[in-house]
Amino acid sequence: MGSGREDRASLKNPKVKPKRLSPNRADTKQTKKKNEKLLINKTKKNKDGGSQIKTNDTVNNEVQAASASSPLQFFINQLQSANGVQLSSLELESLNGSYFSLLMDARVMELSQDLGQDVESLGKHMKAAFGPTWKKTLCEQQLLEGKVEPGSPAVIFISTSALRSIELLRGVRSLTKECRAVKLFSKHMKVEEQVSLLKNRVNFASGTPSRIKKLIDIEALGLSRLTVIVLDMHVDVKGYSLFTLPQVRDEFWDLYKNYFHQRLLQGDLRICLFGPTTSDGKFKCKRKTVRGE
């Protein structure tokens, strides 16, 4: 389109014509719009002619369809904003398919609304999550060569503080009478003491991100049996949680990126957000009060 002055002049004097896009520029603009439309709607078949590779737009739409308050969308938003990254379409597909799709493939642990969402009901939630094999997985204390390695818990609770870590373990006390749970935080506990405890069979472990990562780094804490990580969404008296307390938040994402993300994408791990993840206070499942530990 030409300028406003040229358009007015053309109305007064038909001989004055407004400037228009050259044929090449016009064609380029139309082609660009056409390509963008094709990109959004297009799916490419692989060499086998079977499965389809979805575009970023398609995957994002599918993820958002789970609703903005869903565990899937909540976790992805936290992951991307905290780390300043944009997940690729392949990562989104993996998360959508093996992380938050409990109703489809039971890879995501979702807490039953019938059992309540307080710490006292945590043991019942764990039983429900592991199904008929819960006792063998969560209660037995004997090491089995080639099957149950020392220092390899089936469940890890991750929270903001030592006090909260202990509180979560109280919720599964009925399941840890035979096989004692391990506390993985730095307050009043030395690394050497925890390394010694991890030489036995461990079914539950509870702690803070920095100490958990340290014990994995030195190969004292194993991940061979890890099936579920419970991220504590509890908000402390100052209004902070695992995803908002600055130092602890950074430590958690460092732990997550190094040891959990790939296992999650591969479908070897389920994550549960224990506590409120939305402003309406509802509890979702799909996580400090002492800084750092």
Protein Blocks (a to p, Z undefined) as FASTA:
>chain_A
ZZfklmmmmmmmmmlccddddfklmmmmmmmmmmmmmmmmpccddfkopaccddfklmmm
mmmmnojkbmklmmmmmmmmmnopacdfklmmmmmmmmmmmmlnopaccddfklopafkl
mmmmmmmmnmmmlmmmmmmmbdcehkacghiafbdcddfbfklmmmmmmmmmmmmmmmcc
ddddfehpafklmmmmmmpccfbdcddfklmmmmmmnomaccklpmbdcddfbdcfkopa
fklmmklmmmmmmmmmmmmmmmmmnopaccddedjfbfnopacdfbdfbehZZ
